[in-house]
């Protein structure tokens, strides 16, 4: 079972941009209630699809540079990267089914 690991401003390039497989990044903050609601769903997806997709969470409170560079304007924001390129991005709470649909082409 794969875990959702933390990614930071300093590790984003190596873990996300240079990844060998698709990557989902969950941008969150401790004050964000919808972020807390979506976190267990992301954990479930990591357990189910972690062999095909890397799952990371980025705390926007302690890592402001990458969210700014990636145009993150609201939380939670989920971004999917493939071959170092942003291929999907959405903001706000999502159901597990909606996230699986977004990941479909990568699993």
Phi, psi and omega in degrees: 000126181277149177258162172268113182268160176277142172237147183236174174306321184283331184257355185303313182303310184287322185275327185256303185293322182263012183295147179280343179229170179302154184226135171253130177243125177257110177272127187215171173211151184294337180275355187267106181298315178298332177295318179293328180288323183277340183304314180295331177292317178298319178300317178298315180297321178298320178293326183275324189237011184297344177282342182250336184223138174273139181242127179227153172238141181237117179283110184288343177292319185258354181225077184280340187293308184296314177303321178295313180297326183271002176073028179284117184249345180213164181234149352286149171241134176247128176235142177243129180245143174221130182053039176080000182248142174289121182247338177210147178207133175212152184240144178102169180295143179226151175281163177301318180299319180295321179291321178297319177301320179294329181271350188313316184289349182253351183250000000 
